[in-house]
Amino acid sequence: MPILRTANTILAVRRLAYHSYDICIMMSINQIKQLRDLTEASIMECKKALEDTNGDFNKAKENLKKIGRDSAKKRMERETKAGIIESYVHPGKRIGAMVELHCESDFVAKSEDFQKLAHELCLQIVALSPEETPLLEQPWIRDETKTVKDLIDEYISKFGENIILKNFVRYEL
């Protein structure tokens, strides 16, 4: 009987260890998911950022932002052959904007997120006149902690392609 008790004890200890391991994995998966939702970085980048910061969520988020900015700088020299033209006219029909936004591939140009970026830039141009402050230096209207350049850099990091705001115009009566 002592052998059986020892085997049961070992089995119980293993179950406890596996249970603790499962809880740790679930916590880290939830952190990775939350970090991915906030930064839109890849799952592996989020996991690596959390590992590098020993699970410190805020430091991991800052690291991912820095990586995204560095990534955007590297892509600035790549040629942009595809893109879209987006326009927006305010409901009163007295002010509007049009942007020409370029990217590297037709695949990205047709994506919903790229089109959303172009629309956000139109809204920005309508809301704040670029004559007063250069457009890329303006605080973004939806989150004043970011500039318009930061917004574009986030999308460059997300798509892995260079994005250039080639031209824009603002009309106002």
N, C-alpha and C positions, 0 to 999 in steps of 0.2 A: 504493500500500500504506500509506503513512503515514496516510491518512484512515481506512482500515479499522482500523488499530491504535488510533487515537484513539477511534473509535466503540466498539471492544471495551473499551478502558480506561474510557470513560464508562459503559458498560453494567455493567462489573464494580463500579465505584464506586456506581452506583445500587443494585445488588443488595446490596452491603454496607450501605448506608444503610437500605434497607428491612429488612434482617435485624436491624439494631440497633434500628430502630423497633418491629419485631414483638416483640423481647425486652422493650423498655420497656413496651409495651402489655400483654404477658402478665404482667409483674411487677405492674403497677398493677391489672390485673383480679384477680389473686390477692389483692392487698392489700384491694381493695374487697370481694371475697367473704369474706375472713377478718373484716374489720371488720363486715360485715353479719351474719355468723353470731354475732359476739360481742354486737352492740348491737341487732340486729333492726331497725335503721333502714333506710330505703329505699336502693336502689342509688344514686340520684342524691344523696341526703344524704351517703352514705359517700364518693362520688366528690368532692363539693364539700369535705367535711371534709379529705380527703387533699390536695386541691389547695391549700386555704387554709393548711395546715401544711407545705407543700412535701414531702409524703410521709412526715412524721413520724407513725408509726402511733399511738404513745401519746398524743400531743397531739390527734390526730384523734379518738381514742376519748373523751378528756375533753371535747372540744368537742361531740361528739354527745350525751354525757350532759347537758351544760349546756343544749343546745338542747331535749332531751327534758323537762328540768325546767321550762324557760321555757314550753314548749308546754303542759305540764300545768297551769301556773298560769293560762294564758289560757282554758283549757277549763273551769275550775272553776265558772264561772257558768252554763254551759249546762245546760239541763234534762235530767234523766234519767228517761225514761218506761218503759224496758224493763229487764229484768234476770232473775235467776234466784235460786232458793233452793237452797243446797247443804248437805249434811250429811255428817258423818263420825263413825263410832263405832269406837273403838279395838278391836283384836281381843279384848281381855279383857272387852269389853262393860261396863266400869265407868266409862268416860269418853267423852264425845262432844261435838261442836260443830255448830252450825247457823249459816249466814251468809245474809244477804239482800244481794245485790250488784246494784247498779243501773248501767245504761249508757244511752246515748241511743237505740240502735236495736235492734230485734229481731234483725237480721242479726248484730250483734256478740254479743248475748246467746246466740245459738245456736252460736256458733263454739267449736271445741274449745279454743282458747287461753283464751277467757274462762272457760270451765268449769274449765280447769286452774287459773286464777288463784283462782277460788272454792274449789276443793279445797285449794290451797296455803294459803289463809287459814284454812280449817277445821283443817288440820294444825298451823298456827301456834298457833291458839287452844288446841288440845288439848295441845300441847307446852309452852307457856309461859302461865301464867295471866295474863289481861289485868288482873286486880285489882292485881297487883304493879306492873306498868309498863303505861301506856296502850298498847294494841295497835299503833297506828301508829308509836310510838316504839321498839318492840322491835326488836332485831336479827333479821333474817330467819333462820330455822333452817337454811336450806340455804347461806347465804352471809352470814356475820356482818359483812361489810364494808358491807352494805346494811341499811336499816331496812325495815319493812313498807311504810311510806309510799313509799320509793324504789321498791319492787317495783311498787306500784300505779301510780306515776308512769311507770314504764317501759311498762306496759301502756296507759296513757293515750296516751303518745307513739306506741306501736306501732299502736293502733287509730285514733287521731285522734279519739277520743271521750272525753267526761268519764266517769269511773267513780267511783261512790260506794259505800262500804261503809255501807249504810243501818242495818243492825242485825246483831247477833250474840249468840249465847248459848252458854255452856259448861256442860255437865252433868257432874257427877262424884259417884260414890257413895263 
